[in-house]
């Protein structure tokens, strides 16, 4: 095994909150890592190419990586009331949504899966980095956009209207929390490092909770022009008890989404264990 493994995380406040103490040296890492911080769709693509040893990825993106990666029981983004939303400059009829040009934050994101899962849209979809979605809707480049991360709370500042809460639909139809992101580890490393790295993640979260003022500068340094209130809302929404331990319900939600996505997109489902400890 390498002296240091590459760890991919996004610059979003939930990821930087979770891993802040670990990357700042506030807790002793049981597994030394070199961080690679990038937009989640870039992490999805790099993981699909096996370029990262450990990485945060979209749950939907795991369908491109399951042969080479297993999932950890902590560190991800899963919860209720925190899913993607579809926004537009005005309310749209179902017929208008079907034919609209829609911006998505990447084809491998869970947000893109949900758009397909709801069977709302059959028109053109344009991929772009998540923070470009709302400006593109405002400018008229696209008719609507699937918004993730802090956009759930800031779309009104752009004068936009929420057309559909995609995450809410998932929760109502499945009775499960929405699994957005997970931590994936290369299968070749997993038996040796997975339990140790889970210890490090949980220790890092514990430090952040006990000493929020010490990790806040690290979080703000990577945030996309967010004020403190939005950062706090972001962390509260995406760092949940499932982040510390998926438990049976969290694992069920992840598996349900993965196999639902296979049916939606006619993708081969995983035929080997998804989690490292199964």
C-alpha positions in Angstrom: 0.0 0.0 0.0 1.1 3.6 -0.7 2.5 5.7 2.1 -0.3 8.1 1.6 -3.6 7.5 -0.1 -5.4 10.1 -2.3 -8.6 11.3 -0.6 -11.2 13.1 -2.8 -13.7 15.4 -1.2 -15.7 18.3 -2.4 -15.3 22.0 -1.3 -18.9 22.0 0.1 -19.3 22.8 3.8 -20.5 19.3 4.7 -17.4 17.6 3.3 -15.0 20.2 4.7 -16.7 20.0 8.1 -16.5 16.2 8.2 -12.8 16.1 7.1 -11.6 19.4 8.5 -10.0 18.1 11.7 -8.4 15.3 9.9 -6.9 17.5 7.1 -5.9 20.2 9.6 -4.0 17.8 11.7 -6.3 18.3 14.7 -6.8 14.5 15.0 -4.2 11.9 14.3 -4.9 10.1 11.0 -4.9 6.3 11.3 -4.5 6.3 7.5 -2.3 9.1 6.1 -3.9 10.8 3.1 -3.2 13.4 0.4 -6.4 15.5 -0.1 -7.8 16.2 -3.6 -10.6 18.8 -3.4 -12.8 19.2 -6.4 -16.5 19.5 -7.5 -18.3 16.2 -6.9 -18.9 15.5 -10.6 -15.1 15.7 -11.1 -14.7 13.2 -8.2 -17.3 11.0 -9.7 -15.4 10.9 -13.0 -12.0 10.3 -11.4 -13.4 7.5 -9.3 -14.9 5.9 -12.4 -11.3 5.9 -13.8 -9.9 4.5 -10.6 -7.7 7.6 -10.1 -8.6 8.2 -6.4 -8.0 5.7 -3.5 -10.7 7.0 -1.3 -13.4 9.5 -2.4 -16.7 11.1 -1.8 -18.9 10.3 -4.7 -22.6 10.6 -5.7 -24.5 7.5 -4.9 -25.7 7.2 -8.5 -22.0 7.4 -9.6 -21.3 4.3 -7.7 -22.8 2.4 -10.6 -19.6 3.3 -12.5 -17.3 2.2 -9.8 -18.7 -0.8 -7.9 -16.4 -3.3 -9.5 -13.4 -1.5 -8.0 -14.7 0.3 -4.9 -16.7 -0.6 -1.7 -18.5 1.9 0.5 -17.8 3.0 4.1 -20.4 3.2 6.8 -19.8 6.9 7.5 -18.8 10.2 6.0 -21.5 10.5 3.4 -24.5 12.8 2.8 -27.8 11.2 3.6 -30.9 12.7 5.2 -34.3 14.2 4.8 -35.3 17.6 3.5 -32.0 18.1 1.8 -32.5 16.8 -1.7 -32.1 18.5 -5.1 -34.8 20.9 -6.4 -35.9 21.9 -9.9 -36.1 25.6 -10.4 -37.1 28.0 -13.1 -37.8 31.7 -13.7 -41.5 31.0 -13.3 -43.7 28.0 -12.5 -43.9 25.5 -15.3 -46.7 23.2 -16.4 -45.9 19.5 -16.6 -46.0 19.7 -20.4 -43.5 22.6 -20.3 -41.2 20.7 -17.9 -41.2 17.7 -20.3 -39.9 19.7 -23.2 -37.7 22.2 -21.3 -33.9 22.6 -21.6 -32.7 21.7 -18.2 -29.3 22.3 -16.6 -28.0 19.4 -14.5 -24.9 19.4 -12.2 -23.4 16.3 -14.0 -24.8 13.1 -15.5 -23.3 11.0 -12.7 -24.9 12.9 -9.9 -27.7 11.6 -7.8 -29.6 14.8 -8.8 -29.6 13.6 -12.4 -30.9 10.2 -11.4 -33.8 11.8 -9.5 -34.8 13.8 -12.5 -35.1 10.5 -14.4 -36.7 8.7 -11.5 -39.6 11.2 -11.4 -40.1 10.8 -15.2 -40.6 14.6 -15.3 -38.4 15.5 -18.2 -37.7 14.2 -21.7 -36.0 17.2 -23.2 -32.5 18.4 -23.6 -30.2 18.3 -20.6 -27.0 20.4 -20.3 -24.2 19.5 -17.9 -22.5 22.2 -15.9 -20.8 22.8 -12.6 -23.4 23.1 -9.9 -22.8 26.8 -9.1 -23.4 27.7 -12.8 -26.9 26.2 -12.8 -28.9 29.1 -11.3 -27.1 31.9 -13.2 -27.8 29.9 -16.4 -31.5 29.7 -15.6 -31.6 33.5 -14.7 -29.9 34.4 -18.0 -32.3 32.3 -20.1 -29.5 29.9 -21.3 -31.7 27.1 -20.0 -35.4 26.9 -19.1 -34.9 25.2 -15.8 -32.1 23.8 -13.6 -31.6 21.0 -11.0 -30.1 22.7 -8.0 -28.0 21.0 -5.3 -26.1 22.0 -2.2 -26.7 25.5 -0.9 -28.9 26.4 -3.8 -31.8 24.8 -1.9 -31.8 27.9 0.3 -30.5 30.6 -2.1 -32.6 30.2 -5.3 -35.0 32.9 -4.1 -32.1 35.4 -4.1 -31.9 34.8 -7.8 -35.6 35.5 -8.3 -36.2 31.8 -9.2 -39.2 29.6 -8.4 -39.1 26.0 -7.1 -40.9 23.9 -9.6 -40.4 20.5 -7.9 -38.7 19.2 -4.8 -37.1 16.0 -6.2 -35.8 14.9 -2.8 -39.2 15.2 -1.2 -40.7 13.0 -3.9 -38.1 10.3 -3.2 -38.8 10.4 0.5 -42.6 10.3 0.1 -42.6 7.4 -2.4 -39.9 5.3 -0.7 -40.3 6.1 2.9 -36.5 6.3 3.1 -34.0 9.1 3.6 -32.3 10.4 0.5 -28.7 9.2 0.0 -26.9 11.8 -2.0 -23.2 11.0 -1.5 -21.0 8.2 0.0 -17.4 7.5 0.7 -15.9 4.9 -1.6 -12.6 3.0 -1.0 -10.8 0.9 -3.5 -11.6 -2.8 -2.9 -7.9 -3.7 -2.9 -7.3 -1.5 0.1 -10.6 -2.0 1.9 -10.0 -5.0 4.2 -6.9 -3.3 5.7 -7.9 0.4 5.8 -11.7 0.7 5.9 -12.2 0.2 9.7 -9.2 2.5 10.4 -10.4 5.2 8.1 -13.9 5.1 9.5 -12.3 5.7 13.0 -10.5 8.8 11.5 -13.7 10.2 10.0 -15.7 9.8 13.2 -12.9 11.4 15.2 -12.8 14.3 12.8 -16.5 14.8 13.0 -16.3 14.6 16.8 -13.6 17.3 16.9 -15.6 19.6 14.6 -18.6 19.3 16.8 -16.6 20.0 20.0 -14.5 22.8 18.5 -16.5 24.5 15.7 -14.6 27.7 15.9 -11.3 25.9 15.1 -12.5 24.3 11.9 -14.7 27.2 10.6 -11.8 29.0 8.8 -11.0 25.8 6.9 -14.7 25.4 5.9 -15.1 29.1 4.9 -11.9 29.0 2.9 -13.3 26.4 0.5 -17.0 27.5 0.5 -18.6 29.0 -2.6 -19.1 32.6 -1.5 -21.4 31.6 1.4 -22.2 33.6 4.4 -22.1 32.0 7.8 -25.9 31.4 8.0 -25.9 29.4 4.7 -22.8 27.5 5.8 -24.5 26.5 9.1 -27.7 25.5 7.3 -25.6 23.4 4.8 -23.8 21.5 7.6 -27.0 21.0 9.6 -28.8 19.6 6.5 -26.1 17.3 5.2 -24.2 16.2 8.3 -26.7 13.9 10.0 -26.7 10.9 12.3 -26.3 8.8 9.1 -23.0 10.6 8.4 -21.6 9.1 11.6 -23.2 5.7 11.0 -25.4 4.6 8.2 -27.1 1.9 10.2 -29.6 -0.5 8.6 -31.9 2.3 7.4 -29.0 4.2 5.7 -27.7 1.1 4.0 -31.2 0.2 2.8 -31.7 3.7 1.3 -28.4 3.5 -0.6 -29.2 0.0 -2.0 -32.7 1.0 -2.9 -31.4 4.0 -4.9 -28.7 2.0 -6.6 -31.0 -0.7 -7.8 -33.7 1.8 -8.7 -31.2 3.6 -10.8 -30.2 0.4 -12.5 -33.9 -0.1 -13.6 -34.3 3.5 -14.7 -31.2 3.5 -16.9 -31.0 -0.2 -17.8 -27.6 -0.5 -16.1 -26.1 -3.8 -14.8 -26.6 -4.0 -11.1 -23.7 -4.8 -8.7 -23.4 -8.5 -8.1 -20.8 -8.4 -5.3 -21.0 -6.7 -1.8 -21.5 -2.9 -1.8 -20.2 -2.3 1.7 -16.8 -3.3 2.9 -18.1 -5.2 5.9 -20.7 -7.3 4.2 
